[in-house]
Amino acid sequence: MKLQLAIDELTLAEALASLKELHPYIDIVEVGTPFLIDAGREAVRQIKKSYPELEVLCDAKIMDAGAYEAQLAYDAGAEYVTVLGITDSLTIKGCVEQAKKQQRQVMVDLICVQNYAERIPAIEALGVDIIAVHTGADQQHVGRTPLEDLKELKHYAKKVKVAVAGGINSETIADYVALEPNIVIVGSGILKAADPVEAAKRIKAALR
């Protein structure tokens, strides 16, 4: 299992400073959507330049112009780009085609997708690499977690790798590890912990 660190609310300088201590415990650095809006593709470039041993995911949450927007992320150095599962299948297909050209990967984010039984097989058929369940920040504030969604994803996903995101921390990590996702995505559970390094260590140890 890989640990993906989601960076959302930091500046580029703050992100690079945090990674100095955290990089030994993570596998994938996510340039989260707010971070991408703030710092642009330069965030992808600088993180990849500073930590070439880590994979970088650009959380572009693509909704249109799949091939072109995926190319923008890959050209900046990202190994992964995200596209939303609620978008048109043609957009997802465009992302996949571009990923294959550049030997990169596509993660589909199921945020706001309602019918998993119908949509997950359709997404798999497009040739994506990873499907992620994601409880967004606004839903987390009313007490939702992605645990039940992960169970459902595991039920319907037959070929792809699976990932999970949404409020996971060192106290809850065991619940997710038990379901054996390929990638666990943690943001504030590390970056806003009282001791971020200790939190990252504990989560990484649980994944092992």
Contacts in CASP RR format, 6 or more apart in sequence:
PFRMAT RR
TARGET T0000
AUTHOR 0000-0000-0000
METHOD contacts of the structure
MODEL  1
MKLQLAIDELTLAEALASLKELHPYIDIVEVGTPFLIDAGREAVRQIKKS
YPELEVLCDAKIMDAGAYEAQLAYDAGAEYVTVLGITDSLTIKGCVEQAK
KQQRQVMVDLICVQNYAERIPAIEALGVDIIAVHTGADQQHVGRTPLEDL
KELKHYAKKVKVAVAGGINSETIADYVALEPNIVIVGSGILKAADPVEAA
KRIKAALR
1 177 0 8 1.000
1 180 0 8 1.000
1 181 0 8 1.000
1 182 0 8 1.000
1 183 0 8 1.000
1 184 0 8 1.000
1 207 0 8 1.000
1 208 0 8 1.000
2 27 0 8 1.000
2 28 0 8 1.000
2 182 0 8 1.000
2 183 0 8 1.000
2 184 0 8 1.000
2 207 0 8 1.000
3 25 0 8 1.000
3 26 0 8 1.000
3 27 0 8 1.000
3 28 0 8 1.000
3 183 0 8 1.000
3 184 0 8 1.000
3 186 0 8 1.000
3 200 0 8 1.000
3 203 0 8 1.000
3 204 0 8 1.000
3 207 0 8 1.000
4 26 0 8 1.000
4 27 0 8 1.000
4 28 0 8 1.000
4 29 0 8 1.000
4 30 0 8 1.000
4 57 0 8 1.000
4 163 0 8 1.000
4 165 0 8 1.000
4 183 0 8 1.000
4 184 0 8 1.000
4 185 0 8 1.000
4 186 0 8 1.000
5 22 0 8 1.000
5 26 0 8 1.000
5 28 0 8 1.000
5 29 0 8 1.000
5 30 0 8 1.000
5 186 0 8 1.000
5 187 0 8 1.000
5 190 0 8 1.000
5 191 0 8 1.000
5 200 0 8 1.000
6 30 0 8 1.000
6 32 0 8 1.000
6 59 0 8 1.000
6 165 0 8 1.000
6 185 0 8 1.000
6 186 0 8 1.000
6 187 0 8 1.000
7 15 0 8 1.000
7 18 0 8 1.000
7 29 0 8 1.000
7 30 0 8 1.000
7 31 0 8 1.000
7 32 0 8 1.000
7 35 0 8 1.000
7 187 0 8 1.000
7 191 0 8 1.000
8 32 0 8 1.000
8 33 0 8 1.000
8 34 0 8 1.000
8 35 0 8 1.000
8 187 0 8 1.000
8 188 0 8 1.000
9 34 0 8 1.000
9 35 0 8 1.000
9 191 0 8 1.000
10 18 0 8 1.000
10 35 0 8 1.000
10 191 0 8 1.000
11 38 0 8 1.000
11 39 0 8 1.000
12 35 0 8 1.000
12 38 0 8 1.000
12 39 0 8 1.000
12 42 0 8 1.000
12 43 0 8 1.000
12 46 0 8 1.000
15 35 0 8 1.000
15 39 0 8 1.000
15 43 0 8 1.000
15 47 0 8 1.000
16 46 0 8 1.000
16 47 0 8 1.000
16 50 0 8 1.000
18 191 0 8 1.000
18 196 0 8 1.000
19 29 0 8 1.000
19 47 0 8 1.000
19 50 0 8 1.000
19 51 0 8 1.000
21 196 0 8 1.000
21 197 0 8 1.000
22 190 0 8 1.000
22 196 0 8 1.000
22 197 0 8 1.000
22 200 0 8 1.000
23 29 0 8 1.000
23 51 0 8 1.000
23 53 0 8 1.000
23 54 0 8 1.000
25 197 0 8 1.000
25 200 0 8 1.000
25 201 0 8 1.000
25 203 0 8 1.000
25 204 0 8 1.000
26 54 0 8 1.000
26 200 0 8 1.000
26 204 0 8 1.000
27 54 0 8 1.000
27 55 0 8 1.000
28 54 0 8 1.000
28 55 0 8 1.000
28 56 0 8 1.000
28 57 0 8 1.000
28 79 0 8 1.000
28 80 0 8 1.000
28 183 0 8 1.000
29 47 0 8 1.000
29 51 0 8 1.000
29 54 0 8 1.000
29 55 0 8 1.000
29 56 0 8 1.000
29 57 0 8 1.000
30 56 0 8 1.000
30 57 0 8 1.000
30 59 0 8 1.000
30 185 0 8 1.000
31 39 0 8 1.000
31 40 0 8 1.000
31 43 0 8 1.000
31 44 0 8 1.000
31 47 0 8 1.000
31 56 0 8 1.000
31 57 0 8 1.000
31 58 0 8 1.000
31 59 0 8 1.000
31 78 0 8 1.000
32 58 0 8 1.000
32 59 0 8 1.000
33 59 0 8 1.000
33 60 0 8 1.000
33 61 0 8 1.000
35 43 0 8 1.000
36 43 0 8 1.000
36 58 0 8 1.000
36 59 0 8 1.000
36 60 0 8 1.000
41 58 0 8 1.000
41 72 0 8 1.000
41 73 0 8 1.000
41 76 0 8 1.000
42 76 0 8 1.000
44 56 0 8 1.000
44 58 0 8 1.000
44 73 0 8 1.000
44 76 0 8 1.000
44 77 0 8 1.000
44 78 0 8 1.000
45 76 0 8 1.000
45 77 0 8 1.000
47 54 0 8 1.000
47 56 0 8 1.000
48 54 0 8 1.000
48 56 0 8 1.000
48 76 0 8 1.000
48 77 0 8 1.000
48 78 0 8 1.000
55 79 0 8 1.000
55 80 0 8 1.000
56 77 0 8 1.000
56 78 0 8 1.000
56 79 0 8 1.000
56 80 0 8 1.000
57 78 0 8 1.000
57 79 0 8 1.000
57 80 0 8 1.000
57 81 0 8 1.000
57 82 0 8 1.000
57 107 0 8 1.000
58 73 0 8 1.000
58 76 0 8 1.000
58 78 0 8 1.000
58 80 0 8 1.000
58 81 0 8 1.000
58 82 0 8 1.000
59 82 0 8 1.000
59 109 0 8 1.000
60 69 0 8 1.000
60 70 0 8 1.000
60 72 0 8 1.000
60 73 0 8 1.000
60 81 0 8 1.000
60 82 0 8 1.000
60 83 0 8 1.000
61 82 0 8 1.000
61 83 0 8 1.000
61 84 0 8 1.000
61 109 0 8 1.000
62 69 0 8 1.000
62 70 0 8 1.000
62 81 0 8 1.000
62 82 0 8 1.000
62 83 0 8 1.000
62 84 0 8 1.000
62 87 0 8 1.000
62 91 0 8 1.000
62 95 0 8 1.000
63 83 0 8 1.000
63 84 0 8 1.000
63 87 0 8 1.000
63 91 0 8 1.000
64 87 0 8 1.000
64 88 0 8 1.000
64 91 0 8 1.000
65 91 0 8 1.000
66 83 0 8 1.000
66 91 0 8 1.000
66 92 0 8 1.000
66 94 0 8 1.000
66 95 0 8 1.000
66 98 0 8 1.000
67 94 0 8 1.000
67 95 0 8 1.000
67 97 0 8 1.000
67 98 0 8 1.000
68 98 0 8 1.000
69 81 0 8 1.000
69 95 0 8 1.000
70 81 0 8 1.000
70 83 0 8 1.000
70 94 0 8 1.000
70 95 0 8 1.000
70 98 0 8 1.000
70 99 0 8 1.000
70 104 0 8 1.000
70 106 0 8 1.000
71 98 0 8 1.000
71 102 0 8 1.000
73 81 0 8 1.000
74 81 0 8 1.000
74 98 0 8 1.000
74 99 0 8 1.000
74 102 0 8 1.000
74 104 0 8 1.000
78 104 0 8 1.000
79 104 0 8 1.000
79 105 0 8 1.000
80 104 0 8 1.000
80 105 0 8 1.000
80 106 0 8 1.000
80 107 0 8 1.000
80 129 0 8 1.000
80 130 0 8 1.000
81 95 0 8 1.000
81 99 0 8 1.000
81 104 0 8 1.000
81 105 0 8 1.000
81 106 0 8 1.000
81 107 0 8 1.000
82 106 0 8 1.000
82 107 0 8 1.000
82 108 0 8 1.000
82 109 0 8 1.000
82 132 0 8 1.000
83 91 0 8 1.000
83 92 0 8 1.000
83 95 0 8 1.000
83 106 0 8 1.000
83 107 0 8 1.000
83 108 0 8 1.000
83 109 0 8 1.000
83 128 0 8 1.000
84 108 0 8 1.000
84 109 0 8 1.000
84 111 0 8 1.000
84 112 0 8 1.000
85 92 0 8 1.000
85 108 0 8 1.000
85 109 0 8 1.000
85 110 0 8 1.000
85 111 0 8 1.000
85 113 0 8 1.000
85 119 0 8 1.000
85 123 0 8 1.000
86 111 0 8 1.000
86 112 0 8 1.000
86 113 0 8 1.000
89 122 0 8 1.000
89 123 0 8 1.000
89 126 0 8 1.000
92 106 0 8 1.000
92 108 0 8 1.000
92 123 0 8 1.000
92 126 0 8 1.000
92 128 0 8 1.000
93 126 0 8 1.000
95 106 0 8 1.000
95 128 0 8 1.000
96 106 0 8 1.000
96 126 0 8 1.000
96 127 0 8 1.000
96 128 0 8 1.000
98 104 0 8 1.000
99 105 0 8 1.000
99 106 0 8 1.000
99 129 0 8 1.000
105 129 0 8 1.000
105 130 0 8 1.000
106 127 0 8 1.000
106 128 0 8 1.000
106 129 0 8 1.000
106 130 0 8 1.000
107 128 0 8 1.000
107 129 0 8 1.000
107 130 0 8 1.000
107 131 0 8 1.000
107 132 0 8 1.000
107 163 0 8 1.000
108 123 0 8 1.000
108 128 0 8 1.000
108 130 0 8 1.000
108 131 0 8 1.000
108 132 0 8 1.000
109 132 0 8 1.000
109 134 0 8 1.000
110 116 0 8 1.000
110 119 0 8 1.000
110 120 0 8 1.000
110 131 0 8 1.000
110 132 0 8 1.000
110 133 0 8 1.000
110 134 0 8 1.000
110 149 0 8 1.000
110 153 0 8 1.000
111 134 0 8 1.000
111 135 0 8 1.000
111 136 0 8 1.000
113 119 0 8 1.000
116 149 0 8 1.000
116 152 0 8 1.000
116 153 0 8 1.000
116 156 0 8 1.000
117 156 0 8 1.000
120 131 0 8 1.000
120 153 0 8 1.000
120 156 0 8 1.000
120 157 0 8 1.000
121 156 0 8 1.000
121 158 0 8 1.000
123 131 0 8 1.000
123 160 0 8 1.000
124 131 0 8 1.000
124 157 0 8 1.000
124 158 0 8 1.000
124 159 0 8 1.000
124 160 0 8 1.000
127 160 0 8 1.000
128 160 0 8 1.000
129 160 0 8 1.000
129 161 0 8 1.000
130 160 0 8 1.000
130 161 0 8 1.000
130 162 0 8 1.000
130 163 0 8 1.000
130 182 0 8 1.000
130 183 0 8 1.000
131 153 0 8 1.000
131 157 0 8 1.000
131 160 0 8 1.000
131 161 0 8 1.000
131 162 0 8 1.000
131 163 0 8 1.000
132 162 0 8 1.000
132 163 0 8 1.000
132 164 0 8 1.000
132 165 0 8 1.000
132 183 0 8 1.000
132 185 0 8 1.000
133 146 0 8 1.000
133 149 0 8 1.000
133 150 0 8 1.000
133 152 0 8 1.000
133 153 0 8 1.000
133 162 0 8 1.000
133 163 0 8 1.000
133 164 0 8 1.000
133 165 0 8 1.000
134 146 0 8 1.000
134 164 0 8 1.000
134 165 0 8 1.000
134 166 0 8 1.000
134 185 0 8 1.000
135 144 0 8 1.000
135 145 0 8 1.000
135 146 0 8 1.000
135 149 0 8 1.000
135 165 0 8 1.000
135 166 0 8 1.000
135 167 0 8 1.000
136 144 0 8 1.000
136 165 0 8 1.000
136 166 0 8 1.000
140 166 0 8 1.000
140 167 0 8 1.000
145 166 0 8 1.000
145 167 0 8 1.000
145 172 0 8 1.000
146 164 0 8 1.000
146 165 0 8 1.000
146 166 0 8 1.000
146 167 0 8 1.000
146 168 0 8 1.000
147 175 0 8 1.000
147 176 0 8 1.000
147 179 0 8 1.000
149 164 0 8 1.000
150 162 0 8 1.000
150 164 0 8 1.000
150 176 0 8 1.000
150 179 0 8 1.000
150 181 0 8 1.000
151 179 0 8 1.000
153 162 0 8 1.000
153 164 0 8 1.000
154 162 0 8 1.000
154 179 0 8 1.000
154 180 0 8 1.000
154 181 0 8 1.000
161 182 0 8 1.000
161 183 0 8 1.000
162 181 0 8 1.000
162 182 0 8 1.000
162 183 0 8 1.000
163 181 0 8 1.000
163 182 0 8 1.000
163 183 0 8 1.000
163 184 0 8 1.000
163 185 0 8 1.000
164 176 0 8 1.000
164 179 0 8 1.000
164 181 0 8 1.000
164 183 0 8 1.000
164 184 0 8 1.000
164 185 0 8 1.000
165 185 0 8 1.000
165 186 0 8 1.000
166 185 0 8 1.000
167 186 0 8 1.000
167 187 0 8 1.000
167 188 0 8 1.000
167 189 0 8 1.000
168 176 0 8 1.000
168 184 0 8 1.000
168 185 0 8 1.000
168 186 0 8 1.000
168 189 0 8 1.000
168 203 0 8 1.000
169 186 0 8 1.000
169 188 0 8 1.000
169 189 0 8 1.000
169 190 0 8 1.000
169 193 0 8 1.000
169 199 0 8 1.000
169 203 0 8 1.000
170 189 0 8 1.000
170 193 0 8 1.000
170 199 0 8 1.000
170 202 0 8 1.000
170 203 0 8 1.000
170 206 0 8 1.000
173 184 0 8 1.000
173 186 0 8 1.000
173 202 0 8 1.000
173 203 0 8 1.000
173 206 0 8 1.000
173 207 0 8 1.000
174 206 0 8 1.000
176 184 0 8 1.000
177 184 0 8 1.000
177 206 0 8 1.000
177 207 0 8 1.000
184 203 0 8 1.000
184 207 0 8 1.000
186 203 0 8 1.000
189 199 0 8 1.000
190 196 0 8 1.000
190 199 0 8 1.000
190 200 0 8 1.000
190 203 0 8 1.000
193 199 0 8 1.000
END
